[in-house]
Amino acid sequence: MKAFRLLSALVVAALLSTAIGTFAAPLSQWSPKADGVSALQEREGSPTNSMTYGSDESPKQAHFGRNSVVRGVNLGAWFVLESWQNPSLFLTQDIRSMQLNDEWSWMNAKGSKAQEDLVEHYRTFMNQSDFEAIQRAGLSTVRIPVPFWTFVPTVKPEPYLASRQRKALRDALIWSKQYGLDVVLDLHTVPGSVNGLDNGGRLGEQAFADDPNNAKRALNALSVMTDMFVNNASYGGVVKAIQVANEPKINERLSWSVLQNYQAAALKTIRAAIKPSATVVPTVLFSDAFQPWSKYDALLPSDAYPTSHIAVDHHQYFVRAWDSRVPKDDDELIDYVCAIGPRIAAAQKKRAVIVGEFSLGRETRCVDYHTCQGVKMSQDVSTLNSAENNNFMRRFFEAQAASYEKGGGWIMWSWKTESAAAWSYSAAREQGWIPDDVSDPAQWLYRPADESQRKALPDDLHHLRF
């Protein structure tokens, strides 16, 4: 089996290498038709519809994470289900007795009822008032995790509901334009999965490198996404970045070289799909795959990875169950967080670094979603609502934000959850753990680099505000 996996990975690497040449090859030498990855472009007669960058007709580069500090939130669990974040979907009467790990198992369990429930979820989970509230909170950006089946058909045995996310996604971009928010479109799942996690669609499956068609379908999804939302000028150029994969896990199932070949092919696929009608050329966002940022140094700058066109996405969590190095002591943890800032600042000089996910959670919540049945947000907050902890949570947020702003900025996970307050920006803001308006420096209670100048916390921070 291991030999088969190695052979399959080599096939994928060979396919992508054929498509893109070497990393140092000029972009002009690559054609999106070379490996048949872009059916959309074939239909539209590419490359005549694609652009020559640097010409007078070129739309401007987004330079996401370089022109201004990114302060944002993820809109998690809207288009990719996660049971811990919206357990009520997994606890309806018809499936309550089951143990469902992901969207794959949820779809199979729901059967004919799945489409009705999902379409209603897409319609109601986020609405215009959420986007207005995000803008009022002083945030600049929303990162929208979307699955590959939004853009390409499913193949058997994939049970997913294809393309029905599009209406709500269009609404999201319209509301983002209305409220002046930048958008990161994050291809959160890819065929076969790059991490084997529930957020990849199917827990336990990490088969992206096993079949060359997985890469072809992922690249085609990126091409369709680009044409649909970047080339349409009516969205006003709100899409400032496109992320090509979420949290790849480097191991025997997925090698670093296969991932890098895919990312280079993804960059070229996206750029080849952009037309003169595009208002902005989005930055292409690569996950660091929890690898040292220095791994990009050999590739940057180069024709394949122009530094002005890409940024690196890093996810930073402080959950001891995931990383035993995380300090238990509050003050030690704040010091630990602050020490990250100089490292990010140094990395930012070579390439933009965005902390695309973080939270205030030191513990997981609702991992077994059955334990959160009927639990309200106020009940979860009550377990964290002491003067000492409220003080710490405010320090914890400000320390993280200050460190991450030494790079390109930050995007917290997530805007809303059903009952996990430390993972919900809106709930944390209500509780006073986050400033009402993060864009207003006067609302920061202290700067973590100088604890001696920390302001006293207002009394109302110590009380439940739900």
RAVENDA-V86539 format. One record per residue. N is the residue number from 1. RES is the residue in one letter. PSI is psi in radians with two decimals (999 if undefined). Layout:
N	RES	PSI
N	RES	PSI
This chain:
1	M	-0.75
2	K	-0.68
3	A	-0.69
4	F	-0.76
5	R	-0.74
6	L	-0.77
7	L	-0.77
8	S	-0.74
9	A	-0.69
10	L	-0.63
11	V	-0.78
12	V	-0.79
13	A	-0.72
14	A	-0.73
15	L	-0.86
16	L	-0.64
17	S	-0.65
18	T	-0.68
19	A	-0.68
20	I	-0.12
21	G	-2.72
22	T	2.89
23	F	-0.49
24	A	-0.10
25	A	2.42
26	P	2.57
27	L	-0.54
28	S	-0.31
29	Q	-0.03
30	W	2.37
31	S	2.32
32	P	-0.27
33	K	-0.19
34	A	-0.66
35	D	0.26
36	G	0.44
37	V	-0.26
38	S	1.53
39	A	-0.61
40	L	-0.82
41	Q	-0.58
42	E	-0.73
43	R	-0.61
44	E	0.09
45	G	0.52
46	S	2.55
47	P	0.17
48	T	-0.40
49	N	-0.14
50	S	3.10
51	M	2.74
52	T	1.96
53	Y	2.47
54	G	-0.12
55	S	2.95
56	D	-0.43
57	E	-0.16
58	S	2.37
59	P	2.83
60	K	2.60
61	Q	2.45
62	A	-0.60
63	H	0.80
64	F	2.25
65	G	0.07
66	R	-0.71
67	N	-0.57
68	S	2.82
69	V	2.31
70	V	2.21
71	R	1.95
72	G	3.14
73	V	2.61
74	N	2.57
75	L	1.07
76	G	2.68
77	A	0.20
78	W	-0.94
79	F	-0.24
80	V	2.00
81	L	2.42
82	E	2.10
83	S	-0.58
84	W	-0.44
85	Q	-0.65
86	N	1.22
87	P	-0.43
88	S	-0.56
89	L	-0.50
90	F	-0.04
91	L	0.42
92	T	2.76
93	Q	-0.65
94	D	-0.37
95	I	0.15
96	R	-0.58
97	S	-0.14
98	M	2.81
99	Q	1.79
100	L	2.27
101	N	-0.27
102	D	-3.12
103	E	-0.58
104	W	-0.93
105	S	-0.58
106	W	-0.78
107	M	-0.77
108	N	-0.66
109	A	-0.67
110	K	-0.50
111	G	-2.28
112	S	-0.30
113	K	-0.21
114	A	-0.81
115	Q	-0.82
116	E	-0.80
117	D	-0.69
118	L	-0.78
119	V	-0.69
120	E	-0.68
121	H	-0.81
122	Y	-0.64
123	R	-0.55
124	T	-0.37
125	F	-0.74
126	M	2.49
127	N	-3.10
128	Q	-0.63
129	S	-0.53
130	D	-0.77
131	F	-0.64
132	E	-0.73
133	A	-0.66
134	I	-0.75
135	Q	-0.71
136	R	-0.46
137	A	-0.02
138	G	0.24
139	L	2.65
140	S	-0.30
141	T	2.52
142	V	2.33
143	R	2.14
144	I	1.82
145	P	2.18
146	V	2.56
147	P	2.76
148	F	-0.51
149	W	-0.03
150	T	-0.50
151	F	-0.39
152	V	2.69
153	P	2.66
154	T	2.80
155	V	2.64
156	K	2.44
157	P	0.38
158	E	2.19
159	P	0.07
160	Y	2.76
161	L	1.82
162	A	2.42
163	S	-0.18
164	R	-0.07
165	Q	-0.25
166	R	-0.71
167	K	-0.85
168	A	-0.61
169	L	-0.69
170	R	-0.76
171	D	-0.72
172	A	-0.72
173	L	-0.63
174	I	-0.79
175	W	-0.64
176	S	-0.76
177	K	-0.76
178	Q	-0.65
179	Y	0.22
180	G	0.57
181	L	2.42
182	D	2.68
183	V	2.32
184	V	2.03
185	L	1.99
186	D	1.95
187	L	1.52
188	H	-0.45
189	T	2.57
190	V	2.73
191	P	2.31
192	G	-0.39
193	S	2.40
194	V	0.03
195	N	-0.24
196	G	0.27
197	L	2.90
198	D	-0.51
199	N	-0.09
200	G	0.03
201	G	-0.67
202	R	1.98
203	L	2.31
204	G	-0.16
205	E	2.13
206	Q	1.39
207	A	0.28
208	F	-0.74
209	A	-0.05
210	D	-0.39
211	D	2.13
212	P	-0.45
213	N	-0.42
214	N	-0.79
215	A	-0.72
216	K	-0.78
217	R	-0.66
218	A	-0.77
219	L	-0.66
220	N	-0.66
221	A	-0.73
222	L	-0.65
223	S	-0.78
224	V	-0.76
225	M	-0.81
226	T	-0.80
227	D	-0.66
228	M	-0.69
229	F	-0.31
230	V	-0.75
231	N	-0.29
232	N	1.83
233	A	-0.27
234	S	-0.32
235	Y	-0.08
236	G	0.36
237	G	0.51
238	V	-0.40
239	V	1.82
240	K	-0.26
241	A	2.59
242	I	2.16
243	Q	2.33
244	V	-0.24
245	A	2.64
246	N	2.20
247	E	0.95
248	P	2.53
249	K	1.99
250	I	2.09
251	N	-2.83
252	E	-0.29
253	R	-0.41
254	L	1.96
255	S	2.77
256	W	-0.69
257	S	-0.69
258	V	-0.75
259	L	-0.78
260	Q	-0.66
261	N	-0.73
262	Y	-0.77
263	Q	-0.68
264	A	-0.71
265	A	-0.64
266	A	-0.75
267	L	-0.81
268	K	-0.61
269	T	-0.80
270	I	-0.81
271	R	-0.61
272	A	-0.44
273	A	-0.27
274	I	2.34
275	K	2.93
276	P	-0.34
277	S	-0.27
278	A	2.37
279	T	-0.65
280	V	2.47
281	V	1.95
282	P	2.58
283	T	2.48
284	V	2.19
285	L	2.13
286	F	2.34
287	S	2.50
288	D	-0.09
289	A	0.48
290	F	0.53
291	Q	2.80
292	P	2.40
293	W	-0.40
294	S	-0.33
295	K	-0.38
296	Y	-0.24
297	D	-0.59
298	A	-0.29
299	L	-0.29
300	L	2.40
301	P	2.69
302	S	3.00
303	D	-0.59
304	A	-0.55
305	Y	1.21
306	P	2.24
307	T	-0.47
308	S	-0.20
309	H	-0.11
310	I	2.84
311	A	2.79
312	V	2.33
313	D	2.15
314	H	2.37
315	H	2.25
316	Q	1.88
317	Y	2.67
318	F	1.00
319	V	2.04
320	R	-0.49
321	A	-0.40
322	W	-0.46
323	D	1.87
324	S	-0.19
325	R	-0.25
326	V	2.17
327	P	2.54
328	K	-0.65
329	D	2.40
330	D	-0.88
331	D	-0.67
332	E	-0.63
333	L	-0.70
334	I	-0.76
335	D	-0.71
336	Y	-0.78
337	V	-0.79
338	C	-0.52
339	A	-0.31
340	I	-0.53
341	G	-0.92
342	P	-0.59
343	R	-0.72
344	I	-0.70
345	A	-0.72
346	A	-0.72
347	A	-0.61
348	Q	-0.44
349	K	-0.41
350	K	-0.57
351	R	2.61
352	A	2.34
353	V	2.10
354	I	2.26
355	V	1.66
356	G	-0.19
357	E	2.37
358	F	2.99
359	S	-3.12
360	L	0.11
361	G	2.25
362	R	-0.20
363	E	2.65
364	T	2.79
365	R	2.46
366	C	0.51
367	V	-0.79
368	D	1.78
369	Y	-0.33
370	H	-0.50
371	T	-0.23
372	C	0.22
373	Q	2.12
374	G	0.01
375	V	2.21
376	K	2.77
377	M	-0.72
378	S	-0.54
379	Q	-0.71
380	D	-0.72
381	V	-0.67
382	S	-0.45
383	T	-0.22
384	L	0.03
385	N	1.25
386	S	2.75
387	A	-0.74
388	E	-0.79
389	N	-0.65
390	N	-0.70
391	N	-0.82
392	F	-0.77
393	M	-0.66
394	R	-0.77
395	R	-0.75
396	F	-0.79
397	F	-0.87
398	E	-0.62
399	A	-0.78
400	Q	-0.87
401	A	-0.75
402	A	-0.71
403	S	-0.79
404	Y	-0.45
405	E	-0.11
406	K	-0.23
407	G	-2.42
408	G	-0.29
409	G	-2.80
410	W	2.71
411	I	1.92
412	M	2.55
413	W	2.00
414	S	3.09
415	W	-0.74
416	K	2.56
417	T	2.94
418	E	-0.66
419	S	0.49
420	A	1.53
421	A	-0.68
422	A	-0.17
423	W	0.16
424	S	1.98
425	Y	-0.78
426	S	-0.72
427	A	-0.72
428	A	-0.63
429	R	-0.73
430	E	-0.64
431	Q	-0.17
432	G	0.16
433	W	-0.31
434	I	2.46
435	P	2.61
436	D	-0.68
437	D	1.78
438	V	-0.23
439	S	-0.11
440	D	1.85
441	P	-0.48
442	A	-0.31
443	Q	-0.14
444	W	2.30
445	L	-0.42
446	Y	2.86
447	R	2.11
448	P	-0.41
449	A	-0.28
450	D	1.41
451	E	-0.49
452	S	-0.36
453	Q	0.16
454	R	2.33
455	K	2.68
456	A	2.47
457	L	2.47
458	P	2.63
459	D	-0.66
460	D	-0.16
461	L	-0.34
462	H	0.16
463	H	2.61
464	L	2.25
465	R	0.50
466	F	999
